[in-house]
Amino acid sequence: MDHRSLHAPVDFNKSVAEMTPEEKLRYDHQMMHEKHKGHEAMHSEMVLVLFITLIVAQIALVQWKTKHYRSYSQKIPV
């Protein structure tokens, strides 16, 4: 069974006991997609927060280096 056949429609008029093993696999796969709907959006939000945090941290380090060079050079090994 290739991955494209997992996305074939499932007949929900049958009970799980009446389904063939392939239909059960497709049913479980479809239920997994329903359960994780919207999960991709959460991942993209997490990546966006990561990038914003990295940018703000870089700006803070540059500001620290320009305004307080002595303490910066003591804490950050060059």
N, CA, C and O atoms as a CHARMM CRD file, in Angstrom:
* protein
*
  312
    1    1 MET  N      0.85500  -1.17500   0.00000 PROA 1      0.00000
    2    1 MET  CA     0.00000   0.00000   0.00000 PROA 1      0.00000
    3    1 MET  C      0.90100   1.23900   0.00000 PROA 1      0.00000
    4    1 MET  O      1.70800   1.41900   0.91200 PROA 1      0.00000
    5    2 ASP  N      0.76700   2.07900  -1.00600 PROA 2      0.00000
    6    2 ASP  CA     1.57500   3.29800  -1.05500 PROA 2      0.00000
    7    2 ASP  C      0.88100   4.41500  -0.28200 PROA 2      0.00000
    8    2 ASP  O     -0.27400   4.28100   0.12300 PROA 2      0.00000
    9    3 HSD  N      1.59900   5.51400  -0.08300 PROA 3      0.00000
   10    3 HSD  CA     1.06300   6.58900   0.75800 PROA 3      0.00000
   11    3 HSD  C     -0.12400   7.30000   0.12600 PROA 3      0.00000
   12    3 HSD  O     -0.91900   7.90000   0.84900 PROA 3      0.00000
   13    4 ARG  N     -0.27600   7.25700  -1.19900 PROA 4      0.00000
   14    4 ARG  CA    -1.42000   7.91900  -1.84000 PROA 4      0.00000
   15    4 ARG  C     -2.72500   7.18900  -1.55800 PROA 4      0.00000
   16    4 ARG  O     -3.78400   7.81500  -1.49700 PROA 4      0.00000
   17    5 SER  N     -2.66100   5.88200  -1.38500 PROA 5      0.00000
   18    5 SER  CA    -3.89400   5.13400  -1.12800 PROA 5      0.00000
   19    5 SER  C     -4.41000   5.36400   0.29600 PROA 5      0.00000
   20    5 SER  O     -5.56800   5.06200   0.58400 PROA 5      0.00000
   21    6 LEU  N     -3.56300   5.89600   1.19100 PROA 6      0.00000
   22    6 LEU  CA    -4.02600   6.21900   2.53800 PROA 6      0.00000
   23    6 LEU  C     -5.03900   7.36400   2.51700 PROA 6      0.00000
   24    6 LEU  O     -5.84900   7.48900   3.43500 PROA 6      0.00000
   25    7 HSD  N     -5.00000   8.19300   1.48400 PROA 7      0.00000
   26    7 HSD  CA    -5.87600   9.34700   1.40000 PROA 7      0.00000
   27    7 HSD  C     -7.14500   9.07000   0.59100 PROA 7      0.00000
   28    7 HSD  O     -7.92800   9.98300   0.33000 PROA 7      0.00000
   29    8 ALA  N     -7.34700   7.82000   0.19700 PROA 8      0.00000
   30    8 ALA  CA    -8.57900   7.45500  -0.50400 PROA 8      0.00000
   31    8 ALA  C     -9.75300   7.56900   0.47200 PROA 8      0.00000
   32    8 ALA  O     -9.57800   7.31600   1.66400 PROA 8      0.00000
   33    9 PRO  N    -10.92000   7.93500   0.00400 PROA 9      0.00000
   34    9 PRO  CA   -12.06200   8.10700   0.91700 PROA 9      0.00000
   35    9 PRO  C    -12.46400   6.79600   1.59400 PROA 9      0.00000
   36    9 PRO  O    -12.31100   5.71100   1.03200 PROA 9      0.00000
   37   10 VAL  N    -12.97700   6.92700   2.80200 PROA 10     0.00000
   38   10 VAL  CA   -13.41800   5.78200   3.59900 PROA 10     0.00000
   39   10 VAL  C    -14.94500   5.83500   3.69000 PROA 10     0.00000
   40   10 VAL  O    -15.52700   6.90700   3.85300 PROA 10     0.00000
   41   11 ASP  N    -15.58500   4.67500   3.58400 PROA 11     0.00000
   42   11 ASP  CA   -17.04000   4.59000   3.71400 PROA 11     0.00000
   43   11 ASP  C    -17.38400   4.55300   5.20100 PROA 11     0.00000
   44   11 ASP  O    -17.16200   3.54300   5.86700 PROA 11     0.00000
   45   12 PHE  N    -17.92500   5.65500   5.71800 PROA 12     0.00000
   46   12 PHE  CA   -18.24300   5.74300   7.13800 PROA 12     0.00000
   47   12 PHE  C    -19.56900   5.07400   7.47500 PROA 12     0.00000
   48   12 PHE  O    -19.97200   5.06200   8.63800 PROA 12     0.00000
   49   13 ASN  N    -20.25900   4.51400   6.47400 PROA 13     0.00000
   50   13 ASN  CA   -21.49400   3.78100   6.74700 PROA 13     0.00000
   51   13 ASN  C    -21.20500   2.39600   7.32100 PROA 13     0.00000
   52   13 ASN  O    -22.08200   1.77100   7.91800 PROA 13     0.00000
   53   14 LYS  N    -19.97100   1.91800   7.13900 PROA 14     0.00000
   54   14 LYS  CA   -19.58000   0.62300   7.69400 PROA 14     0.00000
   55   14 LYS  C    -19.10200   0.81700   9.13200 PROA 14     0.00000
   56   14 LYS  O    -18.58200   1.87400   9.49100 PROA 14     0.00000
   57   15 SER  N    -19.28500  -0.21000   9.93600 PROA 15     0.00000
   58   15 SER  CA   -18.69700  -0.16800  11.27600 PROA 15     0.00000
   59   15 SER  C    -17.22700  -0.56900  11.15600 PROA 15     0.00000
   60   15 SER  O    -16.80200  -1.12300  10.14200 PROA 15     0.00000
   61   16 VAL  N    -16.47700  -0.28400  12.18300 PROA 16     0.00000
   62   16 VAL  CA   -15.04900  -0.61100  12.16000 PROA 16     0.00000
   63   16 VAL  C    -14.84800  -2.12200  12.04800 PROA 16     0.00000
   64   16 VAL  O    -13.87900  -2.57100  11.43700 PROA 16     0.00000
   65   17 ALA  N    -15.74400  -2.90000  12.62400 PROA 17     0.00000
   66   17 ALA  CA   -15.62400  -4.36100  12.56900 PROA 17     0.00000
   67   17 ALA  C    -15.83900  -4.89000  11.14900 PROA 17     0.00000
   68   17 ALA  O    -15.28800  -5.93400  10.79700 PROA 17     0.00000
   69   18 GLU  N    -16.62500  -4.19400  10.33100 PROA 18     0.00000
   70   18 GLU  CA   -16.90200  -4.64200   8.96300 PROA 18     0.00000
   71   18 GLU  C    -15.83100  -4.21500   7.96300 PROA 18     0.00000
   72   18 GLU  O    -15.83000  -4.68800   6.82600 PROA 18     0.00000
   73   19 MET  N    -14.92600  -3.33600   8.36400 PROA 19     0.00000
   74   19 MET  CA   -13.92000  -2.81300   7.43300 PROA 19     0.00000
   75   19 MET  C    -12.80600  -3.82000   7.20100 PROA 19     0.00000
   76   19 MET  O    -12.46800  -4.61700   8.07600 PROA 19     0.00000
   77   20 THR  N    -12.24200  -3.76200   5.99400 PROA 20     0.00000
   78   20 THR  CA   -11.07000  -4.57700   5.67800 PROA 20     0.00000
   79   20 THR  C     -9.86400  -3.94800   6.36700 PROA 20     0.00000
   80   20 THR  O     -9.94700  -2.80100   6.80600 PROA 20     0.00000
   81   21 PRO  N     -8.74700  -4.66300   6.47500 PROA 21     0.00000
   82   21 PRO  CA    -7.55500  -4.07100   7.10300 PROA 21     0.00000
   83   21 PRO  C     -7.09800  -2.77800   6.41200 PROA 21     0.00000
   84   21 PRO  O     -6.65300  -1.84300   7.07900 PROA 21     0.00000
   85   22 GLU  N     -7.20900  -2.72500   5.07500 PROA 22     0.00000
   86   22 GLU  CA    -6.81800  -1.50600   4.35900 PROA 22     0.00000
   87   22 GLU  C     -7.75200  -0.34400   4.69800 PROA 22     0.00000
   88   22 GLU  O     -7.30800   0.79200   4.86100 PROA 22     0.00000
   89   23 GLU  N     -9.05800  -0.64300   4.80200 PROA 23     0.00000
   90   23 GLU  CA   -10.01500   0.40600   5.15300 PROA 23     0.00000
   91   23 GLU  C     -9.78900   0.89600   6.59000 PROA 23     0.00000
   92   23 GLU  O     -9.91400   2.08800   6.86800 PROA 23     0.00000
   93   24 LYS  N     -9.45900  -0.02400   7.49400 PROA 24     0.00000
   94   24 LYS  CA    -9.16200   0.37200   8.87200 PROA 24     0.00000
   95   24 LYS  C     -7.94100   1.28100   8.91500 PROA 24     0.00000
   96   24 LYS  O     -7.91800   2.26800   9.65000 PROA 24     0.00000
   97   25 LEU  N     -6.92900   0.94400   8.12500 PROA 25     0.00000
   98   25 LEU  CA    -5.71800   1.76600   8.06500 PROA 25     0.00000
   99   25 LEU  C     -6.04300   3.16300   7.53700 PROA 25     0.00000
  100   25 LEU  O     -5.57500   4.16300   8.08100 PROA 25     0.00000
  101   26 ARG  N     -6.84900   3.22400   6.47000 PROA 26     0.00000
  102   26 ARG  CA    -7.24300   4.52800   5.92800 PROA 26     0.00000
  103   26 ARG  C     -8.09100   5.29900   6.92500 PROA 26     0.00000
  104   26 ARG  O     -7.93000   6.51000   7.07300 PROA 26     0.00000
  105   27 TYR  N     -9.00800   4.59200   7.62300 PROA 27     0.00000
  106   27 TYR  CA    -9.85700   5.22300   8.63300 PROA 27     0.00000
  107   27 TYR  C     -9.00100   5.81300   9.75500 PROA 27     0.00000
  108   27 TYR  O     -9.19600   6.96300  10.15100 PROA 27     0.00000
  109   28 ASP  N     -8.05600   5.02500  10.26500 PROA 28     0.00000
  110   28 ASP  CA    -7.17200   5.51200  11.33300 PROA 28     0.00000
  111   28 ASP  C     -6.34900   6.70700  10.86100 PROA 28     0.00000
  112   28 ASP  O     -6.13900   7.66200  11.60900 PROA 28     0.00000
  113   29 HSD  N     -5.88800   6.64500   9.62000 PROA 29     0.00000
  114   29 HSD  CA    -5.09900   7.73800   9.05700 PROA 29     0.00000
  115   29 HSD  C     -5.94100   9.01200   8.93500 PROA 29     0.00000
  116   29 HSD  O     -5.47100  10.10600   9.24600 PROA 29     0.00000
  117   30 GLN  N     -7.17300   8.86200   8.48600 PROA 30     0.00000
  118   30 GLN  CA    -8.05600  10.01600   8.35400 PROA 30     0.00000
  119   30 GLN  C     -8.39500  10.60400   9.72900 PROA 30     0.00000
  120   30 GLN  O     -8.45400  11.82400   9.88300 PROA 30     0.00000
  121   31 MET  N     -8.61600   9.74700  10.72300 PROA 31     0.00000
  122   31 MET  CA    -8.90700  10.23300  12.07400 PROA 31     0.00000
  123   31 MET  C     -7.69000  10.95100  12.66700 PROA 31     0.00000
  124   31 MET  O     -7.84500  11.92500  13.40400 PROA 31     0.00000
  125   32 MET  N     -6.48900  10.47900  12.35200 PROA 32     0.00000
  126   32 MET  CA    -5.27700  11.14300  12.81500 PROA 32     0.00000
  127   32 MET  C     -5.19000  12.54700  12.21900 PROA 32     0.00000
  128   32 MET  O     -4.81100  13.49100  12.91300 PROA 32     0.00000
  129   33 HSD  N     -5.53800  12.69300  10.93200 PROA 33     0.00000
  130   33 HSD  CA    -5.54000  14.01600  10.30700 PROA 33     0.00000
  131   33 HSD  C     -6.58100  14.92500  10.94800 PROA 33     0.00000
  132   33 HSD  O     -6.31900  16.10900  11.15500 PROA 33     0.00000
  133   34 GLU  N     -7.75300  14.39200  11.26400 PROA 34     0.00000
  134   34 GLU  CA    -8.79300  15.19100  11.91500 PROA 34     0.00000
  135   34 GLU  C     -8.33800  15.64500  13.30900 PROA 34     0.00000
  136   34 GLU  O     -8.58100  16.78200  13.71300 PROA 34     0.00000
  137   35 LYS  N     -7.68400  14.75100  14.02100 PROA 35     0.00000
  138   35 LYS  CA    -7.22900  15.05800  15.37500 PROA 35     0.00000
  139   35 LYS  C     -6.16900  16.15500  15.37500 PROA 35     0.00000
  140   35 LYS  O     -6.12800  16.97400  16.29400 PROA 35     0.00000
  141   36 HSD  N     -5.31800  16.18200  14.36500 PROA 36     0.00000
  142   36 HSD  CA    -4.20800  17.13100  14.31600 PROA 36     0.00000
  143   36 HSD  C     -4.47700  18.30900  13.38200 PROA 36     0.00000
  144   36 HSD  O     -3.54000  18.98400  12.95600 PROA 36     0.00000
  145   37 LYS  N     -5.73300  18.56200  13.06200 PROA 37     0.00000
  146   37 LYS  CA    -6.08200  19.68900  12.19500 PROA 37     0.00000
  147   37 LYS  C     -5.66600  20.99000  12.87900 PROA 37     0.00000
  148   37 LYS  O     -5.93800  21.18000  14.06500 PROA 37     0.00000
  149   38 GLY  N     -5.01300  21.88200  12.14600 PROA 38     0.00000
  150   38 GLY  CA    -4.54500  23.14700  12.69700 PROA 38     0.00000
  151   38 GLY  C     -3.17300  23.06100  13.33400 PROA 38     0.00000
  152   38 GLY  O     -2.64200  24.07400  13.79000 PROA 38     0.00000
  153   39 HSD  N     -2.59000  21.87900  13.37600 PROA 39     0.00000
  154   39 HSD  CA    -1.28700  21.68600  13.99500 PROA 39     0.00000
  155   39 HSD  C     -0.19400  22.40400  13.21100 PROA 39     0.00000
  156   39 HSD  O      0.76800  22.89000  13.80700 PROA 39     0.00000
  157   40 GLU  N     -0.32100  22.47900  11.88900 PROA 40     0.00000
  158   40 GLU  CA     0.68700  23.13100  11.05400 PROA 40     0.00000
  159   40 GLU  C      0.75100  24.62300  11.36400 PROA 40     0.00000
  160   40 GLU  O      1.83100  25.21400  11.36600 PROA 40     0.00000
  161   41 ALA  N     -0.40200  25.23000  11.62400 PROA 41     0.00000
  162   41 ALA  CA    -0.43700  26.65600  11.95700 PROA 41     0.00000
  163   41 ALA  C      0.30400  26.91100  13.26800 PROA 41     0.00000
  164   41 ALA  O      0.99500  27.92000  13.41200 PROA 41     0.00000
  165   42 MET  N      0.15900  26.00500  14.20900 PROA 42     0.00000
  166   42 MET  CA     0.86100  26.16000  15.48500 PROA 42     0.00000
  167   42 MET  C      2.37000  26.09000  15.27300 PROA 42     0.00000
  168   42 MET  O      3.11300  26.85400  15.88900 PROA 42     0.00000
  169   43 HSD  N      2.82900  25.19700  14.41900 PROA 43     0.00000
  170   43 HSD  CA     4.25700  25.09400  14.14200 PROA 43     0.00000
  171   43 HSD  C      4.77800  26.36000  13.47800 PROA 43     0.00000
  172   43 HSD  O      5.87000  26.82000  13.80900 PROA 43     0.00000
  173   44 SER  N      4.02300  26.92900  12.55400 PROA 44     0.00000
  174   44 SER  CA     4.48700  28.15400  11.89700 PROA 44     0.00000
  175   44 SER  C      4.52900  29.31000  12.89600 PROA 44     0.00000
  176   44 SER  O      5.41500  30.16000  12.80200 PROA 44     0.00000
  177   45 GLU  N      3.59900  29.36700  13.84600 PROA 45     0.00000
  178   45 GLU  CA     3.65200  30.38900  14.89200 PROA 45     0.00000
  179   45 GLU  C      4.88400  30.20200  15.76300 PROA 45     0.00000
  180   45 GLU  O      5.52300  31.18200  16.14400 PROA 45     0.00000
  181   46 MET  N      5.22300  28.97000  16.08100 PROA 46     0.00000
  182   46 MET  CA     6.39900  28.70300  16.90700 PROA 46     0.00000
  183   46 MET  C      7.67600  29.13600  16.19400 PROA 46     0.00000
  184   46 MET  O      8.57200  29.70100  16.82100 PROA 46     0.00000
  185   47 VAL  N      7.76900  28.87800  14.89700 PROA 47     0.00000
  186   47 VAL  CA     8.94300  29.29400  14.12900 PROA 47     0.00000
  187   47 VAL  C      9.02900  30.81300  14.07200 PROA 47     0.00000
  188   47 VAL  O     10.12000  31.37200  14.18400 PROA 47     0.00000
  189   48 LEU  N      7.89900  31.48600  13.89900 PROA 48     0.00000
  190   48 LEU  CA     7.87500  32.94200  13.87700 PROA 48     0.00000
  191   48 LEU  C      8.35100  33.51000  15.21200 PROA 48     0.00000
  192   48 LEU  O      9.13200  34.46200  15.22400 PROA 48     0.00000
  193   49 VAL  N      7.90600  32.95400  16.32500 PROA 49     0.00000
  194   49 VAL  CA     8.34900  33.40400  17.64500 PROA 49     0.00000
  195   49 VAL  C      9.84800  33.17300  17.81200 PROA 49     0.00000
  196   49 VAL  O     10.54500  34.01500  18.37900 PROA 49     0.00000
  197   50 LEU  N     10.34600  32.04300  17.32500 PROA 50     0.00000
  198   50 LEU  CA    11.78500  31.76000  17.39600 PROA 50     0.00000
  199   50 LEU  C     12.58600  32.81000  16.63900 PROA 50     0.00000
  200   50 LEU  O     13.56800  33.32800  17.17000 PROA 50     0.00000
  201   51 PHE  N     12.19300  33.13500  15.41300 PROA 51     0.00000
  202   51 PHE  CA    12.91800  34.12500  14.62000 PROA 51     0.00000
  203   51 PHE  C     12.87600  35.50500  15.27300 PROA 51     0.00000
  204   51 PHE  O     13.88900  36.20400  15.30900 PROA 51     0.00000
  205   52 ILE  N     11.72900  35.89500  15.78000 PROA 52     0.00000
  206   52 ILE  CA    11.61100  37.20400  16.43300 PROA 52     0.00000
  207   52 ILE  C     12.51000  37.25200  17.67100 PROA 52     0.00000
  208   52 ILE  O     13.16700  38.26100  17.92500 PROA 52     0.00000
  209   53 THR  N     12.53700  36.16300  18.43400 PROA 53     0.00000
  210   53 THR  CA    13.39300  36.10700  19.62500 PROA 53     0.00000
  211   53 THR  C     14.86100  36.21400  19.24800 PROA 53     0.00000
  212   53 THR  O     15.61400  36.92900  19.91000 PROA 53     0.00000
  213   54 LEU  N     15.28100  35.52400  18.20600 PROA 54     0.00000
  214   54 LEU  CA    16.67500  35.59500  17.76700 PROA 54     0.00000
  215   54 LEU  C     17.05000  37.00100  17.31000 PROA 54     0.00000
  216   54 LEU  O     18.14200  37.47900  17.61700 PROA 54     0.00000
  217   55 ILE  N     16.16500  37.66100  16.58600 PROA 55     0.00000
  218   55 ILE  CA    16.43900  39.01600  16.10300 PROA 55     0.00000
  219   55 ILE  C     16.53600  39.98800  17.27700 PROA 55     0.00000
  220   55 ILE  O     17.45500  40.80600  17.32300 PROA 55     0.00000
  221   56 VAL  N     15.60400  39.91100  18.22200 PROA 56     0.00000
  222   56 VAL  CA    15.63400  40.80300  19.38900 PROA 56     0.00000
  223   56 VAL  C     16.89500  40.54800  20.22100 PROA 56     0.00000
  224   56 VAL  O     17.50700  41.49600  20.71300 PROA 56     0.00000
  225   57 ALA  N     17.28500  39.29400  20.38200 PROA 57     0.00000
  226   57 ALA  CA    18.49500  38.97600  21.14500 PROA 57     0.00000
  227   57 ALA  C     19.73700  39.55500  20.46700 PROA 57     0.00000
  228   57 ALA  O     20.62900  40.06400  21.14600 PROA 57     0.00000
  229   58 GLN  N     19.80500  39.48300  19.14800 PROA 58     0.00000
  230   58 GLN  CA    20.95500  40.05100  18.43500 PROA 58     0.00000
  231   58 GLN  C     21.00200  41.57000  18.60400 PROA 58     0.00000
  232   58 GLN  O     22.07200  42.14100  18.81400 PROA 58     0.00000
  233   59 ILE  N     19.85900  42.21100  18.51400 PROA 59     0.00000
  234   59 ILE  CA    19.81000  43.66900  18.69400 PROA 59     0.00000
  235   59 ILE  C     20.24800  44.02700  20.11300 PROA 59     0.00000
  236   59 ILE  O     21.00500  44.97900  20.30600 PROA 59     0.00000
  237   60 ALA  N     19.77800  43.27100  21.10300 PROA 60     0.00000
  238   60 ALA  CA    20.15700  43.53400  22.49900 PROA 60     0.00000
  239   60 ALA  C     21.65900  43.35700  22.70100 PROA 60     0.00000
  240   60 ALA  O     22.27900  44.15200  23.40800 PROA 60     0.00000
  241   61 LEU  N     22.25200  42.33700  22.09700 PROA 61     0.00000
  242   61 LEU  CA    23.69700  42.13000  22.22700 PROA 61     0.00000
  243   61 LEU  C     24.48500  43.27200  21.59500 PROA 61     0.00000
  244   61 LEU  O     25.47800  43.72600  22.16500 PROA 61     0.00000
  245   62 VAL  N     24.06000  43.73300  20.44000 PROA 62     0.00000
  246   62 VAL  CA    24.76000  44.83400  19.77100 PROA 62     0.00000
  247   62 VAL  C     24.64400  46.10600  20.60900 PROA 62     0.00000
  248   62 VAL  O     25.62200  46.83800  20.75900 PROA 62     0.00000
  249   63 GLN  N     23.46100  46.37500  21.15300 PROA 63     0.00000
  250   63 GLN  CA    23.28000  47.55800  22.00000 PROA 63     0.00000
  251   63 GLN  C     24.15300  47.46200  23.25600 PROA 63     0.00000
  252   63 GLN  O     24.76600  48.44700  23.66500 PROA 63     0.00000
  253   64 TRP  N     24.20400  46.28500  23.85600 PROA 64     0.00000
  254   64 TRP  CA    25.04000  46.08300  25.04000 PROA 64     0.00000
  255   64 TRP  C     26.50400  46.33300  24.70200 PROA 64     0.00000
  256   64 TRP  O     27.22200  46.98800  25.45800 PROA 64     0.00000
  257   65 LYS  N     26.94000  45.80800  23.56100 PROA 65     0.00000
  258   65 LYS  CA    28.34300  45.96600  23.16300 PROA 65     0.00000
  259   65 LYS  C     28.68400  47.43600  22.92600 PROA 65     0.00000
  260   65 LYS  O     29.76400  47.88400  23.31000 PROA 65     0.00000
  261   66 THR  N     27.77800  48.19600  22.29900 PROA 66     0.00000
  262   66 THR  CA    28.08400  49.59500  21.99700 PROA 66     0.00000
  263   66 THR  C     27.98900  50.48700  23.23500 PROA 66     0.00000
  264   66 THR  O     28.75100  51.44800  23.33400 PROA 66     0.00000
  265   67 LYS  N     27.10400  50.21700  24.16700 PROA 67     0.00000
  266   67 LYS  CA    26.90500  51.10400  25.32000 PROA 67     0.00000
  267   67 LYS  C     27.73800  50.70300  26.53800 PROA 67     0.00000
  268   67 LYS  O     28.12100  51.56800  27.32500 PROA 67     0.00000
  269   68 HSD  N     28.02400  49.41900  26.71100 PROA 68     0.00000
  270   68 HSD  CA    28.73800  48.94700  27.90200 PROA 68     0.00000
  271   68 HSD  C     29.82400  47.95800  27.47100 PROA 68     0.00000
  272   68 HSD  O     29.75300  46.77200  27.79100 PROA 68     0.00000
  273   69 TYR  N     30.81400  48.44800  26.75100 PROA 69     0.00000
  274   69 TYR  CA    31.80200  47.55100  26.15600 PROA 69     0.00000
  275   69 TYR  C     32.60100  46.79700  27.21300 PROA 69     0.00000
  276   69 TYR  O     32.92000  45.62600  27.00900 PROA 69     0.00000
  277   70 ARG  N     32.93500  47.43600  28.34200 PROA 70     0.00000
  278   70 ARG  CA    33.75600  46.77400  29.35900 PROA 70     0.00000
  279   70 ARG  C     33.05100  45.54600  29.92900 PROA 70     0.00000
  280   70 ARG  O     33.65400  44.47600  30.02100 PROA 70     0.00000
  281   71 SER  N     31.79600  45.68600  30.30800 PROA 71     0.00000
  282   71 SER  CA    31.09800  44.53000  30.87900 PROA 71     0.00000
  283   71 SER  C     30.82200  43.47100  29.80100 PROA 71     0.00000
  284   71 SER  O     30.83800  42.27100  30.07400 PROA 71     0.00000
  285   72 TYR  N     30.56900  43.94100  28.57600 PROA 72     0.00000
  286   72 TYR  CA    30.35100  43.00500  27.46700 PROA 72     0.00000
  287   72 TYR  C     31.60500  42.16600  27.23000 PROA 72     0.00000
  288   72 TYR  O     31.52600  40.94700  27.08200 PROA 72     0.00000
  289   73 SER  N     32.75400  42.82500  27.19700 PROA 73     0.00000
  290   73 SER  CA    34.00500  42.09600  26.90000 PROA 73     0.00000
  291   73 SER  C     34.40500  41.17100  28.04500 PROA 73     0.00000
  292   73 SER  O     35.11700  40.19000  27.83000 PROA 73     0.00000
  293   74 GLN  N     33.94900  41.47900  29.27100 PROA 74     0.00000
  294   74 GLN  CA    34.25200  40.57400  30.38600 PROA 74     0.00000
  295   74 GLN  C     33.39400  39.33600  30.35200 PROA 74     0.00000
  296   74 GLN  O     33.85400  38.26600  30.74900 PROA 74     0.00000
  297   75 LYS  N     32.14800  39.44300  29.88600 PROA 75     0.00000
  298   75 LYS  CA    31.20800  38.32500  29.91700 PROA 75     0.00000
  299   75 LYS  C     31.24100  37.47300  28.63600 PROA 75     0.00000
  300   75 LYS  O     31.00500  36.26600  28.69300 PROA 75     0.00000
  301   76 ILE  N     31.52600  38.08100  27.50900 PROA 76     0.00000
  302   76 ILE  CA    31.52100  37.36800  26.23000 PROA 76     0.00000
  303   76 ILE  C     32.94900  37.11600  25.77900 PROA 76     0.00000
  304   76 ILE  O     33.66500  38.06700  25.46500 PROA 76     0.00000
  305   77 PRO  N     33.38800  35.85100  25.73700 PROA 77     0.00000
  306   77 PRO  CA    34.75700  35.59200  25.24900 PROA 77     0.00000
  307   77 PRO  C     34.84200  35.84600  23.74400 PROA 77     0.00000
  308   77 PRO  O     33.98900  35.41400  22.97000 PROA 77     0.00000
  309   78 VAL  N     35.87200  36.54200  23.36800 PROA 78     0.00000
  310   78 VAL  CA    36.02500  36.90300  21.95300 PROA 78     0.00000
  311   78 VAL  C     37.00300  35.98400  21.27300 PROA 78     0.00000
  312   78 VAL  O     37.26100  36.13300  20.07800 PROA 78     0.00000
